[in-house]
């Protein structure tokens, strides 16, 4: 018994007209008649009563039709599920991210992807370490990760999602709170809140190099375990923090992000395995918006002229 024969049976039972049923099946009437006759021979029952002007189900046809319909529905659903998996409309994605990108690029990309692909199940895992996330992608523990700091790795492909300027988070009672902009040199004598080296070595190294580029080291540093924690510490008046512009979306009450006159620019990247054939991943990557490269030329020039390594 072939599935096509059951489809012909169900379609003819719905239409009770060979011409209309054949048109629905995209076959000729003679081909439809052969399919029905072959099914009847195999089952040993007559499914339809045929006259010159009328087609009707027999008693056997009426009793067998619900089972045939269920088989056809299951097969149709199976085919549709396979199509959705092949096209990337269904499936799963294991995504990693660092707390530093939990607003902005991550939410923008995933909100758009969920809207376009509601059948895809996305699982998210946060890690403070960009290196850990990249290793997990390369080792197939994650399908992709949103990170701010990258390294050369032939196992990985990367896409730039966004490039943001650095800003200074300032608490309400600080003299800089009402400023329209700040020079980096004005942080020289200010206590600062920074991510600790053990939390994320890449972030700590980049922040340290920014101070070295400016020709000074911060007089006092309070170490935080995440960007969110550092903003809370700023709100408590412990110090200022150099963060990316997207942090302005999640600053607590009493904290304001003041632009820098000569900011560094920090990218958000999507990293995934090179050569990964996952249809879901391909759908995600193909639907990414063009990167926001505002200030790209100025930042690239600063990287070259001021010897800040290209870790952003």
N, C-alpha and C positions, 0 to 999 in steps of 0.2 A: 504494500500500500504506500503510495507516494503522497506527500503533503499537498502537491498540486492538485491531486484528485479530490482531496478533502476540501480544498479551497473552491474547486469547481462545484462540488456538491453544495457547500454553504452558500455560494454566490447564486446558484440557480434556485436554491430554496428561498432566497431573499427576493429574487426578481420574478421567479415563475414565468420566465420568458427567455428563450434561448438567445435571441438576438441581443437583448439588453445584458444578459449575463456574460455572453461572449465578449461584448464591448467592454464590460467592466474588467474582464480578465485579460484583455488585449490579445485575444486569440480568435480564430474563426469559429463559426457555429459548428462546423463539422469536427473540428478539433475538440470542442467542448463536448459534443455528443460522444466521441470516442472515449474521452476521459470518464464521463459518467457511466458509459456502458462497461468500461474496464473495471470500474469500482464495483459496480453491481455484480459482475461475474466473480470478482474476488471475494466479495462478502456473501454471495449466494442469495441476495435479496433484491427485490425491485424497489428502487427508491422513489421513482416518479411514475405517475400515470400520465401517459401522453395521448392526446387526441390531436386532431388537425388544428384545432383552435385554442387548445388549453393545455397547460402543464400544471399538475398538482402533486403534492407529496402523498405517498402511500402511508399506511399506518406504520410500516417499518421505517420509512423515511422520517416521519414525524418523531419517532422514538429515538432514532439515531442522531438526529440533527443537533440536540444540545451537546452531546459528547463530541461531535465533529467540530462544533463551534468552539468548545473549550480548547481542543487541540490546536485549532487554527489561531486562537487568541494567544495561547502560550507561545506558539512558534513565532507569531508576529512580535510579541513582546520580547522574545529572545533575540530576534533579529535587530529590533530597535535598540536593545541594550548593547548589543555588539557594535552597532553603528555609532552610538554615543560614546562608547569607550574608544573606538578607533579615531573618532573626530576630536576627542578630548573634552567632550561635553559632560562626561561622567568619569568618575575615578577618584583618586585621592592625591593630595600633595602634602608632604611633610616639610614644613617651612621653619627655618630658624631665623632669629633676629636678635640684635643686641638692644638693650634698653634705650640706647641713644637714638635709635631709628623707630621707636614705637609710635611716634607721631609723624605726621607729614607723609613721606614717601610710602611707608608701609601701609598706612590706612588708606591712602589714595589708591594704591595699586590693588590692594585686596578688595576694597569696596567695589571698584570697577569690575574686577574679575568675578566676584560673587554675583553681581548683577547680570553679567554675560553668561556665566556658567554656574547656575544654581545647583546643578547636579553633582558638582565636585565637592568632595569632603576635604576641608583644609584643617590640618592640625598644626599648631604653632608651639614652638619651644624657644624660650628666652635663654640667652647665655650672655654673661658679661664679657666673655672673651671672643674677639673676632677670630683669632687663630683657631680656637676650638670649633667655631662654626664652619670655617673653611675646611678644616680637616674632616669634620663630619660629613660635609657635602662630598668631598673627594672620596671618602670611605663608604659612601652610599647609605649612611645613617640618616641623612637628610637629602631631600630632592633639590633644595635651593635655600639660600639664606640672604637676608638683607644685612649688609654690613657697611661700615664707614671706612674701614681700612682693609686693604688688599695686599696680596703678595703675588709674585710671579709663580705660577704653578701650571704646567702643561695639562694637568688633569681638569682644570677649571676654565669655564668661559664666564665672562663678566659683561654686564650691561650697566652703564651709568644711568641712574634714574633722576638724580637731582644734584645740584651744586648749590650749597648754602654758605652765606658769609658767617663768620664768627661774630658774636656780640658779647656784651658784658651784662650779666645778671646782677642787678644792684638792689639793695634793700631800701625801704622807704625813708629811713632816717639818715641815709648816707648823703653827703653833699653832691655826689654825682647823680642822684636819683632823677633830678629834673633836667639833666643835660640832654641836648639833642644828639651829641656824638662825643666820643672819647678817642684820644690818641692812646695807642698801646703803652707808650712811655708813662702815661699817667697812672698805670698800675704798679709802678716801681715800688712805692712804699705802702702798698695796700695788702692786708692779709687776704689770702685767696683760698677758695675751695676747689680741690682738684680730685680727679679719680686717682686712686692709689695704683702704684706700679703692679702690685699683685692682682688687682682687679682686672686691669687691661693694660698690658705693657705697651701696645701700639698707641693707645690714646695718651697714656702718660708720656711716652717718648715724644709724641708730636707736640704736646703742650709744653714740654721742657724746651724743645727746640724753638718754639715761638718766643719764649723768654730769652733764650740765648741769642736769637736773631735781633731782639730789641736791645741786647746788651746788658741785661740784668737778670737776677734771680729773685723770685718773690720772697719777701722777708719772713713770711710765716704762711704755712700751708696746712689746711685742715683736709684730711683725706676722706673721700666719700666712696660708697660702694656702688653708686649708680648716679645717673644724671638727675633722676627724681630726688634722690637723697641730697645731692649737692644743692639743688634749688631750695629744699627745705632748710638746709643749713644757712643758705644765704638769707632766707626769710627770717631766720633767728638772729641775724646780725653778726654771724661769725666771720664773714668775709664776702668778697665778690667772686664770681665764677665766670670764666670764659667758656661759652657754650655756643652751639649753632643756633641759627635764627629760628628753627622750628621749636626750640625750647620755649619760645614766647607763647606757644599754644597751651602749655601746661604749667606755666609759672604759678606758684601759690599767691594768695592775696598778699599785697605789700611788697611784691618783687616786680621790677620792670627791666626789660632788656634794652640796653642802650647800644646803638650801632657804633662800630669802630670806624675811624676815618680811613684806616688802611687795613681792612680785615684780611685774614686768610680765608680761603674758600675750601670747604670740606664737601666731598662727594658722598652720596649714598649709592651703593652698588647692589645689584642682584647677581649673586654668584651661583652657578650651577655646573654640573659635570659636563665637560666637553664631550660631544658625541652622544649625549643622552637622547634616546629615541622615544621617550615618554610623550604620548599625544597631549596629555594634560599640561605638561611642562611647555611643550611647543606652543600650545594655545595661550598660556600665560605670557610667554616671551613675545609672541607675535602681537599681542594686544597691548604691550607696554607703550605708554605715551613717549614722545620724544623727550630727551633729557633737557631739563632747564639748565642752560649753560650761561646764564647771566654772570658776567664777570669772569668768564673762563680765561680770556686772553690775559687779563691783568693778573690772575692768580698763577697762571703758567709762567708768566714773566717773573713773578716773585719767587717761584720755586727755583728758577734758574739762577737769578741774580743774588738771592739771599740764602741759597744752599739749604732750603727746607726740603728734605727728601720726599719723593712722590709717593707718600703713603696714603694720600687722600684722593 
